[in-house]
Amino acid sequence: MQQFNCPFCGTRDQSEFTYGREVAPVPALDASPADWQRFVYERDNPCGAHAEWWHHNHGCRQWLEIVRDTLTHEVLEIKAARRSKERA
C-alpha cells in the first residue's frame, strides 16, 4: 500500500484518498464549451514528475496537490491545494 503524508493528518494509506485529476488551470465559468471539454477530458499523461489533485475523503477532507513520479509512484511533494490569501 502506498502511503501519503497528509499535511493535516500525517501519514495515511492511499486508500483514504481519491484521485481528482492532474493539476491544471480551471477555465472561467463563462469559458467556451471547447475549453471545458479540454479541461474535463484531456490529460498530459507524462513520464516522470507530475502534479495531481487528490482528495483526502476518509480524513480531513482537504484537497491536496501531490507531485508524484508516474514511473516509480514515488511521492515527491505534498501540499494543500487551496490558495493562500496572499495568492488569491
N, CA, C and O atoms as a CHARMM CRD file, in Angstrom:
* protein
*
  352
    1    1 MET  N      0.84700  -1.18300   0.00000 PROA 1      0.00000
    2    1 MET  CA     0.00000   0.00000   0.00000 PROA 1      0.00000
    3    1 MET  C      0.88800   1.24000   0.00000 PROA 1      0.00000
    4    1 MET  O      1.83500   1.34200   0.78000 PROA 1      0.00000
    5    2 GLN  N      0.57000   2.16700  -0.87500 PROA 2      0.00000
    6    2 GLN  CA     1.30700   3.42300  -0.93100 PROA 2      0.00000
    7    2 GLN  C      0.84900   4.31900   0.21800 PROA 2      0.00000
    8    2 GLN  O     -0.32200   4.30300   0.59700 PROA 2      0.00000
    9    3 GLN  N      1.77000   5.09400   0.76600 PROA 3      0.00000
   10    3 GLN  CA     1.48700   5.98900   1.87800 PROA 3      0.00000
   11    3 GLN  C      1.58800   7.44000   1.41200 PROA 3      0.00000
   12    3 GLN  O      2.50600   7.79400   0.67300 PROA 3      0.00000
   13    4 PHE  N      0.64400   8.27700   1.84200 PROA 4      0.00000
   14    4 PHE  CA     0.69300   9.71200   1.59700 PROA 4      0.00000
   15    4 PHE  C      0.82700  10.40100   2.94500 PROA 4      0.00000
   16    4 PHE  O      0.13000  10.04100   3.89400 PROA 4      0.00000
   17    5 ASN  N      1.70600  11.37800   3.04300 PROA 5      0.00000
   18    5 ASN  CA     1.89900  12.13200   4.27400 PROA 5      0.00000
   19    5 ASN  C      1.05700  13.40200   4.20100 PROA 5      0.00000
   20    5 ASN  O      1.53500  14.44700   3.76000 PROA 5      0.00000
   21    6 CYS  N     -0.19200  13.30500   4.63200 PROA 6      0.00000
   22    6 CYS  CA    -1.12000  14.43500   4.60000 PROA 6      0.00000
   23    6 CYS  C     -0.58800  15.54500   5.50700 PROA 6      0.00000
   24    6 CYS  O     -0.22500  15.26900   6.65000 PROA 6      0.00000
   25    7 PRO  N     -0.52900  16.80600   5.02500 PROA 7      0.00000
   26    7 PRO  CA    -0.02700  17.88400   5.87500 PROA 7      0.00000
   27    7 PRO  C     -0.93500  18.18100   7.06500 PROA 7      0.00000
   28    7 PRO  O     -0.51600  18.87000   7.99500 PROA 7      0.00000
   29    8 PHE  N     -2.16600  17.68000   7.05700 PROA 8      0.00000
   30    8 PHE  CA    -3.11100  17.93300   8.14300 PROA 8      0.00000
   31    8 PHE  C     -3.26000  16.74400   9.08700 PROA 8      0.00000
   32    8 PHE  O     -3.47600  16.93000  10.28500 PROA 8      0.00000
   33    9 CYS  N     -3.14700  15.51200   8.55400 PROA 9      0.00000
   34    9 CYS  CA    -3.43100  14.29500   9.33900 PROA 9      0.00000
   35    9 CYS  C     -2.21300  13.40600   9.57200 PROA 9      0.00000
   36    9 CYS  O     -2.27100  12.50200  10.40600 PROA 9      0.00000
   37   10 GLY  N     -1.12100  13.63700   8.86200 PROA 10     0.00000
   38   10 GLY  CA     0.03400  12.76800   8.97000 PROA 10     0.00000
   39   10 GLY  C     -0.01800  11.65200   7.93300 PROA 10     0.00000
   40   10 GLY  O     -0.80700  11.71400   6.99000 PROA 10     0.00000
   41   11 THR  N      0.81100  10.64400   8.10300 PROA 11     0.00000
   42   11 THR  CA     0.92700   9.56200   7.13000 PROA 11     0.00000
   43   11 THR  C     -0.31000   8.66800   7.15400 PROA 11     0.00000
   44   11 THR  O     -0.73800   8.19400   8.20600 PROA 11     0.00000
   45   12 ARG  N     -0.87400   8.44900   5.95500 PROA 12     0.00000
   46   12 ARG  CA    -2.08600   7.63800   5.82300 PROA 12     0.00000
   47   12 ARG  C     -1.97200   6.75900   4.58500 PROA 12     0.00000
   48   12 ARG  O     -1.20800   7.07000   3.67200 PROA 12     0.00000
   49   13 ASP  N     -2.72700   5.66500   4.54800 PROA 13     0.00000
   50   13 ASP  CA    -2.76800   4.78300   3.37900 PROA 13     0.00000
   51   13 ASP  C     -3.43900   5.49500   2.20900 PROA 13     0.00000
   52   13 ASP  O     -4.33200   6.32100   2.40000 PROA 13     0.00000
   53   14 GLN  N     -3.00600   5.17400   1.01900 PROA 14     0.00000
   54   14 GLN  CA    -3.58800   5.75200  -0.19200 PROA 14     0.00000
   55   14 GLN  C     -5.09100   5.47600  -0.28200 PROA 14     0.00000
   56   14 GLN  O     -5.82100   6.25000  -0.90100 PROA 14     0.00000
   57   15 SER  N     -5.55800   4.39300   0.32200 PROA 15     0.00000
   58   15 SER  CA    -6.97500   4.02700   0.25300 PROA 15     0.00000
   59   15 SER  C     -7.87500   5.08700   0.89000 PROA 15     0.00000
   60   15 SER  O     -9.08100   5.09000   0.63900 PROA 15     0.00000
   61   16 GLU  N     -7.31900   5.98500   1.70700 PROA 16     0.00000
   62   16 GLU  CA    -8.09900   7.06200   2.30400 PROA 16     0.00000
   63   16 GLU  C     -8.31000   8.22400   1.33400 PROA 16     0.00000
   64   16 GLU  O     -9.09000   9.13300   1.62000 PROA 16     0.00000
   65   17 PHE  N     -7.62700   8.20300   0.20100 PROA 17     0.00000
   66   17 PHE  CA    -7.63100   9.32300  -0.73700 PROA 17     0.00000
   67   17 PHE  C     -8.30400   8.92400  -2.04700 PROA 17     0.00000
   68   17 PHE  O     -8.33100   7.75000  -2.41800 PROA 17     0.00000
   69   18 THR  N     -8.84600   9.92300  -2.73700 PROA 18     0.00000
   70   18 THR  CA    -9.43000   9.72000  -4.05300 PROA 18     0.00000
   71   18 THR  C     -8.72800  10.64000  -5.03900 PROA 18     0.00000
   72   18 THR  O     -8.58900  11.83900  -4.79700 PROA 18     0.00000
   73   19 TYR  N     -8.28500  10.06200  -6.15700 PROA 19     0.00000
   74   19 TYR  CA    -7.63200  10.84600  -7.20500 PROA 19     0.00000
   75   19 TYR  C     -8.63600  11.80600  -7.82500 PROA 19     0.00000
   76   19 TYR  O     -9.76400  11.41700  -8.13000 PROA 19     0.00000
   77   20 GLY  N     -8.23300  13.05700  -8.01100 PROA 20     0.00000
   78   20 GLY  CA    -9.09800  14.04500  -8.64600 PROA 20     0.00000
   79   20 GLY  C     -8.78700  14.19900 -10.12200 PROA 20     0.00000
   80   20 GLY  O     -9.61800  13.87400 -10.97100 PROA 20     0.00000
   81   21 ARG  N     -7.61300  14.68800 -10.43000 PROA 21     0.00000
   82   21 ARG  CA    -7.15100  14.89100 -11.80200 PROA 21     0.00000
   83   21 ARG  C     -5.76400  15.51600 -11.72900 PROA 21     0.00000
   84   21 ARG  O     -5.27000  15.82800 -10.64500 PROA 21     0.00000
   85   22 GLU  N     -5.13500  15.69800 -12.90300 PROA 22     0.00000
   86   22 GLU  CA    -3.86600  16.40800 -12.92800 PROA 22     0.00000
   87   22 GLU  C     -4.11800  17.87700 -12.61300 PROA 22     0.00000
   88   22 GLU  O     -5.20300  18.39400 -12.87700 PROA 22     0.00000
   89   23 VAL  N     -3.12700  18.54500 -12.05300 PROA 23     0.00000
   90   23 VAL  CA    -3.25100  19.96600 -11.76400 PROA 23     0.00000
   91   23 VAL  C     -3.24300  20.72600 -13.08200 PROA 23     0.00000
   92   23 VAL  O     -2.33600  20.56900 -13.90000 PROA 23     0.00000
   93   24 ALA  N     -4.26300  21.54900 -13.27300 PROA 24     0.00000
   94   24 ALA  CA    -4.38800  22.34800 -14.49600 PROA 24     0.00000
   95   24 ALA  C     -5.22800  23.57500 -14.17700 PROA 24     0.00000
   96   24 ALA  O     -6.07000  23.53000 -13.28100 PROA 24     0.00000
   97   25 PRO  N     -5.01200  24.66700 -14.89600 PROA 25     0.00000
   98   25 PRO  CA    -5.83700  25.85200 -14.65500 PROA 25     0.00000
   99   25 PRO  C     -7.30900  25.55500 -14.94000 PROA 25     0.00000
  100   25 PRO  O     -7.64500  24.96900 -15.97000 PROA 25     0.00000
  101   26 VAL  N     -8.16900  25.95800 -14.03200 PROA 26     0.00000
  102   26 VAL  CA    -9.60900  25.75200 -14.20600 PROA 26     0.00000
  103   26 VAL  C    -10.14400  26.87800 -15.09100 PROA 26     0.00000
  104   26 VAL  O     -9.88300  28.05000 -14.81800 PROA 26     0.00000
  105   27 PRO  N    -10.88600  26.54100 -16.14300 PROA 27     0.00000
  106   27 PRO  CA   -11.43500  27.57900 -17.01000 PROA 27     0.00000
  107   27 PRO  C    -12.40500  28.49500 -16.25900 PROA 27     0.00000
  108   27 PRO  O    -12.99100  28.10700 -15.24800 PROA 27     0.00000
  109   28 ALA  N    -12.56000  29.70400 -16.77000 PROA 28     0.00000
  110   28 ALA  CA   -13.54000  30.63900 -16.21700 PROA 28     0.00000
  111   28 ALA  C    -14.94000  30.06200 -16.41100 PROA 28     0.00000
  112   28 ALA  O    -15.17000  29.25800 -17.31400 PROA 28     0.00000
  113   29 LEU  N    -15.86200  30.47700 -15.56400 PROA 29     0.00000
  114   29 LEU  CA   -17.22500  29.95800 -15.66300 PROA 29     0.00000
  115   29 LEU  C    -17.85700  30.24300 -17.02300 PROA 29     0.00000
  116   29 LEU  O    -18.69700  29.47200 -17.48700 PROA 29     0.00000
  117   30 ASP  N    -17.46600  31.33200 -17.65900 PROA 30     0.00000
  118   30 ASP  CA   -18.03200  31.67800 -18.96800 PROA 30     0.00000
  119   30 ASP  C    -17.14300  31.23000 -20.13300 PROA 30     0.00000
  120   30 ASP  O    -17.30100  31.70800 -21.25700 PROA 30     0.00000
  121   31 ALA  N    -16.21600  30.31800 -19.86400 PROA 31     0.00000
  122   31 ALA  CA   -15.33700  29.80900 -20.92900 PROA 31     0.00000
  123   31 ALA  C    -16.15600  29.02400 -21.95000 PROA 31     0.00000
  124   31 ALA  O    -17.27400  28.58800 -21.67600 PROA 31     0.00000
  125   32 SER  N    -15.57600  28.85800 -23.12000 PROA 32     0.00000
  126   32 SER  CA   -16.27500  28.15400 -24.19000 PROA 32     0.00000
  127   32 SER  C    -16.44000  26.67100 -23.85100 PROA 32     0.00000
  128   32 SER  O    -15.67000  26.13100 -23.05700 PROA 32     0.00000
  129   33 PRO  N    -17.43200  26.01400 -24.44100 PROA 33     0.00000
  130   33 PRO  CA   -17.58500  24.56700 -24.24000 PROA 33     0.00000
  131   33 PRO  C    -16.32400  23.79500 -24.64100 PROA 33     0.00000
  132   33 PRO  O    -16.00800  22.77600 -24.02700 PROA 33     0.00000
  133   34 ALA  N    -15.60200  24.26600 -25.66200 PROA 34     0.00000
  134   34 ALA  CA   -14.36300  23.59100 -26.07600 PROA 34     0.00000
  135   34 ALA  C    -13.30500  23.66200 -24.97400 PROA 34     0.00000
  136   34 ALA  O    -12.58700  22.69000 -24.73900 PROA 34     0.00000
  137   35 ASP  N    -13.20600  24.81300 -24.29500 PROA 35     0.00000
  138   35 ASP  CA   -12.24900  24.94100 -23.18100 PROA 35     0.00000
  139   35 ASP  C    -12.61500  23.99100 -22.04300 PROA 35     0.00000
  140   35 ASP  O    -11.73700  23.35500 -21.45900 PROA 35     0.00000
  141   36 TRP  N    -13.91000  23.89200 -21.72500 PROA 36     0.00000
  142   36 TRP  CA   -14.34600  22.98300 -20.66700 PROA 36     0.00000
  143   36 TRP  C    -14.14200  21.52800 -21.06900 PROA 36     0.00000
  144   36 TRP  O    -13.78100  20.70000 -20.23100 PROA 36     0.00000
  145   37 GLN  N    -14.36500  21.21300 -22.31900 PROA 37     0.00000
  146   37 GLN  CA   -14.14700  19.83700 -22.77800 PROA 37     0.00000
  147   37 GLN  C    -12.67900  19.46300 -22.63200 PROA 37     0.00000
  148   37 GLN  O    -12.36400  18.36300 -22.17900 PROA 37     0.00000
  149   38 ARG  N    -11.77100  20.36900 -23.01200 PROA 38     0.00000
  150   38 ARG  CA   -10.33100  20.09600 -22.84400 PROA 38     0.00000
  151   38 ARG  C     -9.98800  19.88000 -21.38100 PROA 38     0.00000
  152   38 ARG  O     -9.24400  18.95900 -21.04300 PROA 38     0.00000
  153   39 PHE  N    -10.53400  20.73600 -20.50200 PROA 39     0.00000
  154   39 PHE  CA   -10.23900  20.62800 -19.07200 PROA 39     0.00000
  155   39 PHE  C    -10.73400  19.29800 -18.49400 PROA 39     0.00000
  156   39 PHE  O    -10.02400  18.66100 -17.71500 PROA 39     0.00000
  157   40 VAL  N    -11.92300  18.88500 -18.86300 PROA 40     0.00000
  158   40 VAL  CA   -12.52900  17.68000 -18.28600 PROA 40     0.00000
  159   40 VAL  C    -11.94200  16.39900 -18.86100 PROA 40     0.00000
  160   40 VAL  O    -11.74100  15.43700 -18.12100 PROA 40     0.00000
  161   41 TYR  N    -11.66100  16.35900 -20.16000 PROA 41     0.00000
  162   41 TYR  CA   -11.33600  15.08700 -20.81300 PROA 41     0.00000
  163   41 TYR  C     -9.88700  14.90700 -21.24400 PROA 41     0.00000
  164   41 TYR  O     -9.43800  13.76900 -21.37800 PROA 41     0.00000
  165   42 GLU  N     -9.14400  15.97200 -21.46300 PROA 42     0.00000
  166   42 GLU  CA    -7.78100  15.82200 -21.98700 PROA 42     0.00000
  167   42 GLU  C     -6.76600  15.84800 -20.85200 PROA 42     0.00000
  168   42 GLU  O     -6.85300  16.67200 -19.94200 PROA 42     0.00000
  169   43 ARG  N     -5.80300  14.93500 -20.92000 PROA 43     0.00000
  170   43 ARG  CA    -4.73800  14.82400 -19.91900 PROA 43     0.00000
  171   43 ARG  C     -3.38800  14.75300 -20.61400 PROA 43     0.00000
  172   43 ARG  O     -3.29100  14.31600 -21.76100 PROA 43     0.00000
  173   44 ASP  N     -2.32500  15.19400 -19.89600 PROA 44     0.00000
  174   44 ASP  CA    -0.98100  15.16200 -20.46700 PROA 44     0.00000
  175   44 ASP  C     -0.36600  13.76500 -20.44800 PROA 44     0.00000
  176   44 ASP  O      0.28000  13.36700 -21.41700 PROA 44     0.00000
  177   45 ASN  N     -0.55800  13.00400 -19.34900 PROA 45     0.00000
  178   45 ASN  CA    -0.01200  11.65700 -19.19000 PROA 45     0.00000
  179   45 ASN  C      1.50400  11.59600 -19.40200 PROA 45     0.00000
  180   45 ASN  O      1.97600  10.83100 -20.24400 PROA 45     0.00000
  181   46 PRO  N      2.27300  12.39300 -18.64700 PROA 46     0.00000
  182   46 PRO  CA     3.72300  12.41400 -18.82400 PROA 46     0.00000
  183   46 PRO  C      4.41600  11.25800 -18.10700 PROA 46     0.00000
  184   46 PRO  O      3.82600  10.60400 -17.24700 PROA 46     0.00000
  185   47 CYS  N      5.65600  11.02100 -18.46600 PROA 47     0.00000
  186   47 CYS  CA     6.52300  10.10700 -17.72100 PROA 47     0.00000
  187   47 CYS  C      7.35100  10.96700 -16.77200 PROA 47     0.00000
  188   47 CYS  O      7.95500  11.95200 -17.19800 PROA 47     0.00000
  189   48 GLY  N      7.38600  10.61100 -15.50900 PROA 48     0.00000
  190   48 GLY  CA     8.17600  11.36600 -14.54600 PROA 48     0.00000
  191   48 GLY  C      7.30000  12.14900 -13.58600 PROA 48     0.00000
  192   48 GLY  O      6.13700  11.81200 -13.36400 PROA 48     0.00000
  193   49 ALA  N      7.88900  13.21800 -13.00900 PROA 49     0.00000
  194   49 ALA  CA     7.19200  14.02500 -12.00400 PROA 49     0.00000
  195   49 ALA  C      5.94900  14.67500 -12.60000 PROA 49     0.00000
  196   49 ALA  O      5.99000  15.25000 -13.68800 PROA 49     0.00000
  197   50 HSD  N      4.84600  14.57200 -11.86700 PROA 50     0.00000
  198   50 HSD  CA     3.56300  15.06300 -12.36400 PROA 50     0.00000
  199   50 HSD  C      2.71500  15.51700 -11.17700 PROA 50     0.00000
  200   50 HSD  O      2.56900  14.77900 -10.20300 PROA 50     0.00000
  201   51 ALA  N      2.15300  16.73100 -11.25300 PROA 51     0.00000
  202   51 ALA  CA     1.31900  17.27100 -10.17300 PROA 51     0.00000
  203   51 ALA  C     -0.12900  16.82100 -10.35700 PROA 51     0.00000
  204   51 ALA  O     -0.69200  16.91600 -11.44800 PROA 51     0.00000
  205   52 GLU  N     -0.71700  16.32800  -9.26700 PROA 52     0.00000
  206   52 GLU  CA    -2.08800  15.80300  -9.30400 PROA 52     0.00000
  207   52 GLU  C     -2.87000  16.34300  -8.11100 PROA 52     0.00000
  208   52 GLU  O     -2.29200  16.64300  -7.06600 PROA 52     0.00000
  209   53 TRP  N     -4.18500  16.46500  -8.26900 PROA 53     0.00000
  210   53 TRP  CA    -5.05900  16.80200  -7.15000 PROA 53     0.00000
  211   53 TRP  C     -5.64800  15.51600  -6.59600 PROA 53     0.00000
  212   53 TRP  O     -6.17000  14.69000  -7.34400 PROA 53     0.00000
  213   54 TRP  N     -5.56200  15.34900  -5.27400 PROA 54     0.00000
  214   54 TRP  CA    -6.13600  14.20700  -4.55800 PROA 54     0.00000
  215   54 TRP  C     -7.00000  14.74300  -3.42100 PROA 54     0.00000
  216   54 TRP  O     -6.68300  15.77300  -2.82600 PROA 54     0.00000
  217   55 HSD  N     -8.09300  14.04100  -3.12100 PROA 55     0.00000
  218   55 HSD  CA    -8.98700  14.42300  -2.03800 PROA 55     0.00000
  219   55 HSD  C     -8.82800  13.43700  -0.88700 PROA 55     0.00000
  220   55 HSD  O     -8.91100  12.22500  -1.08600 PROA 55     0.00000
  221   56 HSD  N     -8.60100  13.95600   0.31600 PROA 56     0.00000
  222   56 HSD  CA    -8.46700  13.08700   1.49900 PROA 56     0.00000
  223   56 HSD  C     -9.87200  12.85800   2.06400 PROA 56     0.00000
  224   56 HSD  O    -10.23800  13.42600   3.09300 PROA 56     0.00000
  225   57 ASN  N    -10.64400  12.02500   1.38100 PROA 57     0.00000
  226   57 ASN  CA   -12.04800  11.84400   1.71100 PROA 57     0.00000
  227   57 ASN  C    -12.29800  11.04100   2.98100 PROA 57     0.00000
  228   57 ASN  O    -13.38800  11.14600   3.54400 PROA 57     0.00000
  229   58 HSD  N    -11.34500  10.24300   3.46000 PROA 58     0.00000
  230   58 HSD  CA   -11.53200   9.48900   4.70200 PROA 58     0.00000
  231   58 HSD  C    -10.68400  10.06200   5.82500 PROA 58     0.00000
  232   58 HSD  O    -10.29500   9.34700   6.74800 PROA 58     0.00000
  233   59 GLY  N    -10.40000  11.35200   5.74200 PROA 59     0.00000
  234   59 GLY  CA    -9.60000  12.01300   6.76800 PROA 59     0.00000
  235   59 GLY  C    -10.08700  13.44100   6.93600 PROA 59     0.00000
  236   59 GLY  O    -11.23400  13.67300   7.31700 PROA 59     0.00000
  237   60 CYS  N     -9.21900  14.38700   6.65400 PROA 60     0.00000
  238   60 CYS  CA    -9.52500  15.80300   6.87000 PROA 60     0.00000
  239   60 CYS  C    -10.41300  16.40000   5.78500 PROA 60     0.00000
  240   60 CYS  O    -10.87900  17.53000   5.93300 PROA 60     0.00000
  241   61 ARG  N    -10.66000  15.66800   4.69900 PROA 61     0.00000
  242   61 ARG  CA   -11.49900  16.08100   3.58400 PROA 61     0.00000
  243   61 ARG  C    -10.92400  17.28200   2.82200 PROA 61     0.00000
  244   61 ARG  O    -11.65600  18.00900   2.15100 PROA 61     0.00000
  245   62 GLN  N     -9.62500  17.47600   2.93400 PROA 62     0.00000
  246   62 GLN  CA    -8.95400  18.56000   2.20700 PROA 62     0.00000
  247   62 GLN  C     -8.50500  18.07600   0.83900 PROA 62     0.00000
  248   62 GLN  O     -8.21300  16.89500   0.65400 PROA 62     0.00000
  249   63 TRP  N     -8.44900  18.99400  -0.12100 PROA 63     0.00000
  250   63 TRP  CA    -7.83600  18.70400  -1.41000 PROA 63     0.00000
  251   63 TRP  C     -6.34100  18.95900  -1.28500 PROA 63     0.00000
  252   63 TRP  O     -5.91600  19.96600  -0.72000 PROA 63     0.00000
  253   64 LEU  N     -5.55100  18.03400  -1.81900 PROA 64     0.00000
  254   64 LEU  CA    -4.09600  18.13100  -1.74900 PROA 64     0.00000
  255   64 LEU  C     -3.51400  18.14500  -3.15400 PROA 64     0.00000
  256   64 LEU  O     -4.07500  17.55900  -4.07900 PROA 64     0.00000
  257   65 GLU  N     -2.38900  18.82000  -3.29800 PROA 65     0.00000
  258   65 GLU  CA    -1.62400  18.76400  -4.54000 PROA 65     0.00000
  259   65 GLU  C     -0.43700  17.84100  -4.27700 PROA 65     0.00000
  260   65 GLU  O      0.42300  18.13500  -3.44600 PROA 65     0.00000
  261   66 ILE  N     -0.40600  16.73500  -4.98900 PROA 66     0.00000
  262   66 ILE  CA     0.64500  15.73700  -4.79600 PROA 66     0.00000
  263   66 ILE  C      1.46900  15.64900  -6.06500 PROA 66     0.00000
  264   66 ILE  O      0.93400  15.41600  -7.14900 PROA 66     0.00000
  265   67 VAL  N      2.77900  15.83800  -5.92700 PROA 67     0.00000
  266   67 VAL  CA     3.68800  15.64700  -7.05800 PROA 67     0.00000
  267   67 VAL  C      4.22100  14.23000  -6.93800 PROA 67     0.00000
  268   67 VAL  O      4.87800  13.86800  -5.96200 PROA 67     0.00000
  269   68 ARG  N      3.91900  13.43500  -7.96600 PROA 68     0.00000
  270   68 ARG  CA     4.22600  12.00500  -7.93300 PROA 68     0.00000
  271   68 ARG  C      4.95700  11.62700  -9.21000 PROA 68     0.00000
  272   68 ARG  O      4.62500  12.11700 -10.28900 PROA 68     0.00000
  273   69 ASP  N      5.95200  10.75600  -9.08900 PROA 69     0.00000
  274   69 ASP  CA     6.65400  10.23300 -10.26500 PROA 69     0.00000
  275   69 ASP  C      5.78200   9.13400 -10.86300 PROA 69     0.00000
  276   69 ASP  O      5.51200   8.13200 -10.20100 PROA 69     0.00000
  277   70 THR  N      5.33900   9.30800 -12.10500 PROA 70     0.00000
  278   70 THR  CA     4.42000   8.35600 -12.71500 PROA 70     0.00000
  279   70 THR  C      5.09500   7.04700 -13.10500 PROA 70     0.00000
  280   70 THR  O      4.40800   6.06800 -13.39700 PROA 70     0.00000
  281   71 LEU  N      6.41500   7.01000 -13.11500 PROA 71     0.00000
  282   71 LEU  CA     7.12400   5.76100 -13.42400 PROA 71     0.00000
  283   71 LEU  C      7.34700   4.90700 -12.18200 PROA 71     0.00000
  284   71 LEU  O      7.20000   3.68600 -12.22800 PROA 71     0.00000
  285   72 THR  N      7.70200   5.55300 -11.07200 PROA 72     0.00000
  286   72 THR  CA     8.04400   4.81600  -9.85400 PROA 72     0.00000
  287   72 THR  C      6.97300   4.92000  -8.76800 PROA 72     0.00000
  288   72 THR  O      7.02900   4.18000  -7.78600 PROA 72     0.00000
  289   73 HSD  N      6.00800   5.81500  -8.92100 PROA 73     0.00000
  290   73 HSD  CA     4.96500   6.12500  -7.93800 PROA 73     0.00000
  291   73 HSD  C      5.52800   6.79100  -6.68600 PROA 73     0.00000
  292   73 HSD  O      4.81600   6.92800  -5.69100 PROA 73     0.00000
  293   74 GLU  N      6.78800   7.20700  -6.71800 PROA 74     0.00000
  294   74 GLU  CA     7.37400   7.90700  -5.57600 PROA 74     0.00000
  295   74 GLU  C      6.68600   9.25300  -5.41100 PROA 74     0.00000
  296   74 GLU  O      6.51100   9.99100  -6.38100 PROA 74     0.00000
  297   75 VAL  N      6.29600   9.57000  -4.18100 PROA 75     0.00000
  298   75 VAL  CA     5.68400  10.85900  -3.88000 PROA 75     0.00000
  299   75 VAL  C      6.81200  11.84600  -3.60000 PROA 75     0.00000
  300   75 VAL  O      7.61300  11.63900  -2.68800 PROA 75     0.00000
  301   76 LEU  N      6.87400  12.91800  -4.38300 PROA 76     0.00000
  302   76 LEU  CA     7.95100  13.88700  -4.27800 PROA 76     0.00000
  303   76 LEU  C      7.58300  15.08600  -3.41000 PROA 76     0.00000
  304   76 LEU  O      8.44800  15.68400  -2.77100 PROA 76     0.00000
  305   77 GLU  N      6.28800  15.43800  -3.38800 PROA 77     0.00000
  306   77 GLU  CA     5.84300  16.60500  -2.61500 PROA 77     0.00000
  307   77 GLU  C      4.34500  16.49700  -2.36600 PROA 77     0.00000
  308   77 GLU  O      3.59400  16.01400  -3.21300 PROA 77     0.00000
  309   78 ILE  N      3.92300  16.95600  -1.18600 PROA 78     0.00000
  310   78 ILE  CA     2.50000  17.03000  -0.86000 PROA 78     0.00000
  311   78 ILE  C      2.25600  18.35900  -0.17100 PROA 78     0.00000
  312   78 ILE  O      2.96900  18.72700   0.76300 PROA 78     0.00000
  313   79 LYS  N      1.22800  19.08800  -0.64500 PROA 79     0.00000
  314   79 LYS  CA     0.85800  20.34700  -0.00200 PROA 79     0.00000
  315   79 LYS  C     -0.64000  20.57000  -0.17100 PROA 79     0.00000
  316   79 LYS  O     -1.29000  19.91600  -0.98600 PROA 79     0.00000
  317   80 ALA  N     -1.17400  21.49500   0.60500 PROA 80     0.00000
  318   80 ALA  CA    -2.59200  21.83500   0.49400 PROA 80     0.00000
  319   80 ALA  C     -2.84000  22.44600  -0.87600 PROA 80     0.00000
  320   80 ALA  O     -2.03400  23.24100  -1.35900 PROA 80     0.00000
  321   81 ALA  N     -3.94600  22.07800  -1.50200 PROA 81     0.00000
  322   81 ALA  CA    -4.26700  22.59300  -2.83200 PROA 81     0.00000
  323   81 ALA  C     -4.92600  23.95800  -2.77400 PROA 81     0.00000
  324   81 ALA  O     -4.95300  24.67100  -3.77700 PROA 81     0.00000
  325   82 ARG  N     -5.44900  24.33100  -1.63700 PROA 82     0.00000
  326   82 ARG  CA    -6.14200  25.62000  -1.54000 PROA 82     0.00000
  327   82 ARG  C     -5.15700  26.77200  -1.65700 PROA 82     0.00000
  328   82 ARG  O     -3.98400  26.66300  -1.29900 PROA 82     0.00000
  329   83 ARG  N     -5.66800  27.85700  -2.16200 PROA 83     0.00000
  330   83 ARG  CA    -4.83600  29.05000  -2.30000 PROA 83     0.00000
  331   83 ARG  C     -4.71700  29.75900  -0.95300 PROA 83     0.00000
  332   83 ARG  O     -5.65800  29.80500  -0.16100 PROA 83     0.00000
  333   84 SER  N     -3.53600  30.30300  -0.72500 PROA 84     0.00000
  334   84 SER  CA    -3.38000  31.13700   0.47200 PROA 84     0.00000
  335   84 SER  C     -3.97600  32.50800   0.16300 PROA 84     0.00000
  336   84 SER  O     -4.18500  32.83300  -1.00500 PROA 84     0.00000
  337   85 LYS  N     -4.24700  33.30100   1.16400 PROA 85     0.00000
  338   85 LYS  CA    -4.84100  34.62500   0.95400 PROA 85     0.00000
  339   85 LYS  C     -3.89000  35.53500   0.17500 PROA 85     0.00000
  340   85 LYS  O     -4.35400  36.44300  -0.51500 PROA 85     0.00000
  341   86 GLU  N     -2.60000  35.32300   0.26300 PROA 86     0.00000
  342   86 GLU  CA    -1.63100  36.13600  -0.46000 PROA 86     0.00000
  343   86 GLU  C     -1.70100  35.86200  -1.95800 PROA 86     0.00000
  344   86 GLU  O     -1.46500  36.76500  -2.76000 PROA 86     0.00000
  345   87 ARG  N     -2.02900  34.59800  -2.35600 PROA 87     0.00000
  346   87 ARG  CA    -2.05100  34.20200  -3.77200 PROA 87     0.00000
  347   87 ARG  C     -3.41200  34.44800  -4.40800 PROA 87     0.00000
  348   87 ARG  O     -3.51700  34.48300  -5.63400 PROA 87     0.00000
  349   88 ALA  N     -4.44500  34.61800  -3.61200 PROA 88     0.00000
  350   88 ALA  CA    -5.81300  34.73600  -4.14900 PROA 88     0.00000
  351   88 ALA  C     -6.03500  36.03400  -4.89700 PROA 88     0.00000
  352   88 ALA  O     -7.13100  36.27600  -5.40300 PROA 88     0.00000
